[in-house]
Amino acid sequence: MNDERFDEESEIWAEEFDQTIDVVAIRHGLEVIAEKIASGAIGAAENFQGADVRISTVRSGNFSTWPTDYQEVSSEFAPQISWLFIELRDCFQSFLNHQNKYWFFGTLAQSTKVSVGAQIPAEHEDLLSSLEGPLRTAFTIQAALERSKLV
């Protein structure tokens, strides 16, 4: 995958980590999440909001109090997408910190927006297609971590 978000890996991966990043556990967690999705065991959660990302069923349009890199994902499947973001947060627990969480969730939000936006017309939005983008991105991040010198 040639993705400009990963062009600056050195900036993301150059940080000092207090704990070991367990890429094997991350990979296993991603496989469990993918299996849940494939088997239809998709959960639902309160709308995710954090790290300059907001997921909701209705676009708020009020960005005046948020930083310029704020990402909003609007989808009829907001509870399921929020569930996936929480699952991915838990899966990447050994990697995430107070700095890189903005990059991580922003990258997931951007890939979700691409997945949701690619479904034309919008009224035919599909749940599995909506979840595919962020899950695929999470696998790409895990692979980048595995290639990095952090593990």
C-alpha positions as CSV (number, residue, x, y, z in Angstrom):
1,M,0.0,0.0,0.0
2,N,1.5,3.3,-1.0
3,D,-0.1,5.7,1.4
4,E,1.2,9.2,2.1
5,R,0.2,8.9,5.7
6,F,3.0,6.4,6.1
7,D,5.6,8.5,4.4
8,E,6.5,10.1,7.7
9,E,6.9,6.8,9.6
10,S,10.2,8.1,11.1
11,E,8.3,10.9,12.9
12,I,5.7,8.5,14.3
13,W,8.1,5.6,15.1
14,A,11.0,7.8,16.4
15,E,9.3,8.4,19.8
16,E,10.6,6.9,23.0
17,F,8.2,4.3,24.4
18,D,8.1,3.3,28.0
19,Q,6.9,-0.2,27.2
20,T,7.6,-2.8,24.6
21,I,5.2,-2.7,21.6
22,D,3.8,-6.2,21.3
23,V,3.3,-6.5,17.5
24,V,2.5,-10.2,17.8
25,A,-0.4,-9.4,20.2
26,I,-1.5,-6.6,18.0
27,R,-1.6,-8.9,15.0
28,H,-3.5,-11.5,16.9
29,G,-6.0,-8.9,18.1
30,L,-6.5,-7.7,14.6
31,E,-7.2,-11.2,13.4
32,V,-9.8,-11.7,16.2
33,I,-11.5,-8.4,15.2
34,A,-11.5,-9.4,11.6
35,E,-13.0,-12.8,12.5
36,K,-15.7,-11.1,14.6
37,I,-16.6,-8.9,11.6
38,A,-16.5,-11.8,9.2
39,S,-18.8,-13.9,11.4
40,G,-21.3,-11.0,11.9
41,A,-20.4,-10.5,15.6
42,I,-20.1,-6.8,15.2
43,G,-20.8,-4.8,18.3
44,A,-22.2,-1.3,18.8
45,A,-20.9,1.5,21.0
46,E,-21.6,5.0,22.0
47,N,-20.4,7.4,19.3
48,F,-16.6,7.6,19.5
49,Q,-15.1,10.9,20.3
50,G,-11.5,11.5,21.1
51,A,-8.0,12.3,19.8
52,D,-9.6,15.0,17.5
53,V,-12.0,12.4,15.9
54,R,-15.8,12.3,16.2
55,I,-18.0,9.6,14.8
56,S,-21.7,10.2,14.6
57,T,-24.8,9.5,12.5
58,V,-25.3,13.2,11.9
59,R,-22.7,15.7,10.7
60,S,-22.4,18.5,13.3
61,G,-20.8,21.1,11.0
62,N,-19.6,23.0,14.1
63,F,-15.8,22.9,13.9
64,S,-15.1,26.3,15.4
65,T,-13.8,24.9,18.7
66,W,-11.8,22.0,17.3
67,P,-8.3,22.0,15.9
68,T,-7.9,22.3,12.1
69,D,-6.9,18.6,11.8
70,Y,-10.2,17.5,13.5
71,Q,-11.8,14.6,11.7
72,E,-15.6,13.9,11.7
73,V,-17.0,10.7,10.3
74,S,-20.7,10.7,9.6
75,S,-22.4,7.3,8.9
76,E,-25.6,5.6,9.6
77,F,-23.3,2.8,11.1
78,A,-21.7,5.2,13.6
79,P,-22.3,2.7,16.6
80,Q,-20.6,-0.1,14.7
81,I,-17.7,2.1,13.5
82,S,-17.4,3.4,17.0
83,W,-17.2,-0.2,18.3
84,L,-14.4,-0.9,15.8
85,F,-12.5,2.2,16.9
86,I,-12.7,1.0,20.5
87,E,-11.6,-2.5,19.6
88,L,-8.7,-1.1,17.6
89,R,-7.7,1.2,20.5
90,D,-7.6,-1.8,22.8
91,C,-5.7,-3.8,20.3
92,F,-3.0,-1.2,19.9
93,Q,-2.8,-0.4,23.6
94,S,1.0,-1.2,23.7
95,F,1.6,1.3,20.9
96,L,-0.6,4.2,21.7
97,N,0.5,7.1,23.8
98,H,-0.5,10.7,24.5
99,Q,1.2,11.9,21.2
100,N,0.6,9.3,18.6
101,K,-3.0,8.7,19.4
102,Y,-3.9,11.8,17.3
103,W,-2.1,10.3,14.3
104,F,-3.5,6.8,14.8
105,F,-7.2,7.8,15.2
106,G,-6.9,10.5,12.5
107,T,-5.6,7.9,10.1
108,L,-8.4,5.5,11.0
109,A,-11.0,8.3,10.6
110,Q,-9.6,9.3,7.2
111,S,-9.7,5.7,5.9
112,T,-13.3,5.4,7.3
113,K,-14.3,8.5,5.4
114,V,-12.9,7.1,2.2
115,S,-14.7,3.8,2.7
116,V,-18.0,5.5,3.5
117,G,-17.6,8.1,0.7
118,A,-16.8,5.4,-1.9
119,Q,-20.3,4.0,-1.5
120,I,-22.3,5.8,-4.1
121,P,-25.1,6.6,-3.7
122,A,-24.8,7.2,0.0
123,E,-28.2,5.8,0.9
124,H,-26.7,2.4,-0.1
125,E,-24.0,2.5,2.5
126,D,-22.9,-0.9,3.5
127,L,-21.8,-1.9,7.0
128,L,-19.0,-4.2,6.0
129,S,-17.6,-1.7,3.4
130,S,-17.7,1.0,6.1
131,L,-15.6,-1.2,8.4
132,E,-13.1,-2.4,5.7
133,G,-11.1,0.8,5.4
134,P,-10.2,1.3,9.1
135,L,-9.5,-2.4,9.6
136,R,-7.2,-2.6,6.6
137,T,-5.4,0.6,7.8
138,A,-4.9,-1.0,11.2
139,F,-3.3,-4.1,9.6
140,T,-1.0,-1.7,7.6
141,I,0.0,0.1,10.8
142,Q,0.7,-3.2,12.5
143,A,2.9,-4.2,9.5
144,A,4.7,-0.8,9.7
145,L,5.4,-1.4,13.4
146,E,6.8,-4.8,12.7
147,R,9.2,-3.3,10.2
148,S,10.2,-0.5,12.5
149,K,13.1,-0.6,15.0
150,L,10.7,-0.2,17.9
151,V,10.1,-3.9,18.5
